[in-house]
Each structure stands twice: as C-alpha cells, then as structure tokens.
Amino acid sequence: MGKLVSTVFVTLDGVHQAPGGPQEDPSGGFDQGGWSFPYGDDDFGGFVTEVFDRVGGFLLGRRTYDIFASYWPKTTDPADPIATKLNALPKYVVSSTLTAPDWSGTTVVGGDLAKEVAALKERTDGELQIHGSSALVRSLLDLRLVDTLHVLTFPVVLGAGRRLFTEGAVPTRFRHTGGRVTGKGVSIQSYDLLGAPEYGSYALPEDTRA
C-alpha cells in the first residue's frame, strides 16, 4: 500500500497560487506568478529530486493537471528527474468534466473521492504524490486521507492570491517528522497527519495561584 504525500509551496502569508511562472495561473487577476523562482538553488533542487525518487504515481486536481499537461510532455530529456517520472508513471486527475485526456498514462477519477483515493493508495507502490492542487489537498486532508505533508515556505509576502488553508478547513493535528532550511531561506518541513487537534490551557489551576 502506498502513502498519499502532498508537497506544497506557500508564501509567508499562505499564498499557494502560481509559484512557478507568470502565466501559470492568473485567475482572479493574480499577477504575481513565479514568486518561487528567485529562491531556487541546489538545496531546493536536491529536495525536489528526493521527493520524485519516491513516487509511484501522481494524483492531481484539474487545474494543476492542465498546467502540467501543457508543459511536461514536451520535456523529453531522459536526465530530467521530474519529467521522466511525470511522463512515465500513472497520473490520476480528479475531474467531473475531463473525458479524454491527451497525456499518456492519465486516468480520470470521479465519483466517491474518498473511496477512489483509498483504492488508489492500495494499489500504488511507493508514494502517490499530489503536487499543487490546493483545493484537492484540502479536501483530502479533511477526509483524513493525506499521510504526509511537505510544506515549503518561501520568505516572501504577496498580500493577494489563493491561500492553501481557508476558513472552514477541518481542524487537523500533525506530527513534525523532519525539516531543513535552504541556502536561500526556504523552510522545508515535513509532517504526518495525526487526526483531530488536542487542546489545553497555560492558565494555572485556581488552587495553585498565590
């Protein structure tokens, strides 16, 4: 059985939209695409390569799938660790409108999301990875189906754009499993999902106060 693993890029103010380029996703009038580019270095590239070394298949939302499908099939360098995996391994796209995907190895996932994704995890060797796909990630976190979340926080504030977590998300607790900071200041932290949060208080009990 595979693990469902999500890797997300966010700014300090939680923006998740269009990290890779100006034209990646200008929806809603977003004009700051490509904000992650200045922070790419060997540390960042090494982490991404490590992630793709563990992949057994990809689960993508429709928007991210369309972005990937317009770019990665054209990248045919056999030495490219990302392109080779994306083009060769199974890709599952969650969509109610996509019927005939052109990207080889793509299967459309519909119907009961929880049931379908649980079945995909069962038959995946290695990690079933989600990249981008923020709305899908939030839905799967709410369903308690994500096993590991890699959060890459970039030292920039944008002040606008879609946020990864919005009001109404199901309260969720994680366990920190590792982290590092790149030479250009990107904080890479990994978390395993544990379930519902625990609560307490720093206030002293009444009978112990002076």
C-alpha positions as CSV (number, residue, x, y, z in Angstrom):
1,M,0.0,0.0,0.0
2,G,1.3,3.4,-0.9
3,K,1.3,6.6,1.1
4,L,-0.5,9.7,-0.1
5,V,2.0,12.6,0.1
6,S,1.4,16.2,-0.8
7,T,4.2,18.8,-1.5
8,V,3.0,22.4,-1.3
9,F,4.7,25.7,-1.9
10,V,3.5,28.7,0.2
11,T,4.5,32.2,0.9
12,L,4.8,33.6,4.5
13,D,1.2,34.8,4.2
14,G,-0.1,31.5,2.9
15,V,-0.5,32.1,-0.8
16,H,-0.3,29.0,-2.9
17,Q,-1.2,30.3,-6.3
18,A,1.1,30.1,-9.3
19,P,4.6,29.6,-7.7
20,G,6.3,28.6,-11.0
21,G,5.7,31.3,-13.5
22,P,3.8,34.5,-14.5
23,Q,1.4,32.7,-16.8
24,E,0.9,29.6,-14.6
25,D,-2.4,30.7,-13.1
26,P,-3.5,34.3,-13.5
27,S,-7.1,33.5,-12.4
28,G,-8.8,36.1,-10.3
29,G,-6.5,38.8,-11.7
30,F,-3.4,37.3,-9.9
31,D,-0.3,39.0,-11.4
32,Q,2.5,37.8,-9.2
33,G,3.1,34.3,-10.6
34,G,6.6,32.9,-10.5
35,W,7.3,34.1,-6.9
36,S,9.2,30.9,-6.0
37,F,11.8,31.2,-8.9
38,P,14.3,33.6,-7.1
39,Y,14.7,31.0,-4.3
40,G,15.8,28.0,-6.4
41,D,19.2,26.7,-5.5
42,D,20.9,23.3,-5.1
43,D,19.3,22.7,-1.7
44,F,15.9,23.2,-3.2
45,G,16.6,21.1,-6.2
46,G,18.0,18.3,-4.1
47,F,14.9,18.1,-2.0
48,V,12.6,18.0,-5.1
49,T,14.7,15.2,-6.6
50,E,14.5,13.3,-3.3
51,V,10.7,13.6,-3.5
52,F,10.4,12.4,-7.0
53,D,12.7,9.5,-6.3
54,R,10.0,8.0,-4.1
55,V,7.0,8.5,-6.4
56,G,4.9,5.6,-7.7
57,G,2.0,7.7,-9.2
58,F,0.5,11.1,-9.3
59,L,-2.9,12.4,-8.1
60,L,-3.7,15.9,-9.4
61,G,-6.5,18.4,-9.4
62,R,-7.9,19.5,-12.8
63,R,-6.2,23.0,-12.8
64,T,-2.8,21.6,-11.9
65,Y,-3.2,18.7,-14.3
66,D,-3.9,21.2,-17.2
67,I,-0.8,23.2,-16.3
68,F,1.4,20.1,-16.1
69,A,0.0,18.6,-19.3
70,S,0.8,21.7,-21.3
71,Y,4.5,21.6,-20.3
72,W,5.9,18.3,-19.1
73,P,5.1,16.1,-22.1
74,K,7.3,18.4,-24.2
75,T,10.2,17.8,-21.8
76,T,11.9,14.7,-23.1
77,D,15.4,14.9,-21.6
78,P,16.0,11.4,-20.1
79,A,18.2,13.0,-17.5
80,D,15.4,15.2,-16.1
81,P,14.3,13.5,-12.9
82,I,10.9,15.3,-12.8
83,A,9.9,14.9,-16.5
84,T,10.9,11.3,-16.7
85,K,8.6,10.4,-13.7
86,L,5.7,12.6,-14.7
87,N,5.7,11.2,-18.3
88,A,6.2,7.6,-17.4
89,L,4.2,6.9,-14.3
90,P,0.4,6.7,-13.8
91,K,-1.4,10.0,-13.4
92,Y,-4.9,10.3,-11.9
93,V,-6.8,13.5,-12.3
94,V,-9.8,14.3,-10.2
95,S,-12.4,15.9,-12.5
96,S,-16.1,15.8,-13.4
97,T,-15.5,17.4,-16.8
98,L,-12.4,15.9,-18.3
99,T,-13.3,13.0,-20.5
100,A,-10.5,12.4,-23.0
101,P,-7.1,13.3,-21.5
102,D,-4.3,13.6,-24.1
103,W,-1.3,13.0,-21.7
104,S,-0.3,9.4,-21.9
105,G,-0.9,7.4,-18.7
106,T,-3.7,9.6,-17.4
107,T,-6.9,8.2,-15.8
108,V,-9.8,10.4,-14.8
109,V,-11.0,9.9,-11.2
110,G,-14.7,10.7,-10.4
111,G,-17.5,9.5,-8.1
112,D,-16.8,9.0,-4.4
113,L,-13.5,10.8,-3.8
114,A,-12.7,9.0,-0.5
115,K,-13.4,5.6,-1.9
116,E,-11.5,6.2,-5.2
117,V,-8.4,7.7,-3.5
118,A,-8.3,5.0,-0.8
119,A,-8.3,2.4,-3.7
120,L,-5.5,4.2,-5.5
121,K,-3.4,4.2,-2.3
122,E,-4.0,0.4,-2.0
123,R,-2.6,-0.3,-5.5
124,T,0.3,2.2,-5.6
125,D,3.8,1.0,-4.9
126,G,5.7,3.9,-3.4
127,E,4.2,7.3,-2.9
128,L,1.0,8.5,-4.5
129,Q,2.0,12.2,-4.8
130,I,0.0,15.4,-5.1
131,H,1.7,18.5,-6.4
132,G,-0.1,21.8,-6.4
133,S,-3.8,21.0,-6.5
134,S,-4.6,23.1,-3.4
135,A,-8.4,22.5,-3.4
136,L,-7.8,18.7,-3.8
137,V,-5.2,18.7,-1.0
138,R,-7.7,20.5,1.4
139,S,-10.4,18.0,0.6
140,L,-8.2,15.0,1.1
141,L,-6.9,16.5,4.4
142,D,-10.4,16.9,5.6
143,L,-11.1,13.3,4.6
144,R,-8.0,12.2,6.6
145,L,-6.5,10.6,3.5
146,V,-3.2,12.5,3.3
147,D,-0.4,10.7,5.1
148,T,2.4,13.2,4.8
149,L,2.5,16.9,4.0
150,H,5.7,18.6,2.9
151,V,5.3,22.4,3.3
152,L,7.9,24.6,1.6
153,T,7.6,28.1,2.9
154,F,9.3,30.9,0.9
155,P,10.5,34.1,2.5
156,V,8.1,36.4,0.6
157,V,4.7,38.0,1.3
158,L,2.4,38.7,-1.6
159,G,-0.7,40.1,0.0
160,A,-3.0,38.6,-2.6
161,G,-3.8,35.2,-4.2
162,R,-5.4,31.9,-3.2
163,R,-4.4,30.6,0.2
164,L,-3.7,27.0,0.9
165,F,-5.8,26.9,4.0
166,T,-9.0,28.9,4.2
167,E,-11.7,29.4,6.8
168,G,-13.8,26.2,7.3
169,A,-10.9,23.7,7.0
170,V,-11.4,20.7,9.2
171,P,-9.2,21.1,12.4
172,T,-6.2,18.8,12.0
173,R,-3.2,17.9,14.0
174,F,0.2,16.9,12.6
175,R,3.5,15.4,13.8
176,H,6.7,17.1,12.7
177,T,9.0,14.5,11.1
178,G,11.9,16.5,9.7
179,G,13.0,19.8,8.3
180,R,15.7,21.9,6.8
181,V,16.3,25.4,5.5
182,T,17.8,26.0,2.1
183,G,20.7,28.4,1.4
184,K,18.2,30.9,0.1
185,G,15.9,30.7,3.1
186,V,13.2,28.3,2.0
187,S,11.9,26.4,5.1
188,I,11.2,22.8,4.2
189,Q,9.1,21.0,6.9
190,S,7.5,17.6,6.8
191,Y,4.5,16.5,8.8
192,D,2.5,13.3,9.2
193,L,-1.2,13.7,9.8
194,L,-2.4,12.5,13.2
195,G,-6.0,13.4,13.4
196,A,-8.0,16.0,15.4
197,P,-6.2,18.6,17.5
198,E,-5.6,18.4,21.2
199,Y,-6.4,21.3,23.4
200,G,-5.2,22.6,26.8
201,S,-4.5,25.8,28.8
202,Y,-1.5,27.6,30.1
203,A,-3.5,29.1,32.9
204,L,-2.7,27.9,36.4
205,P,-5.4,26.0,38.3
206,E,-7.2,28.2,40.8
207,D,-6.0,26.4,43.9
208,T,-2.3,26.9,42.9
209,R,-2.4,30.7,42.4
210,A,-0.8,32.9,45.0
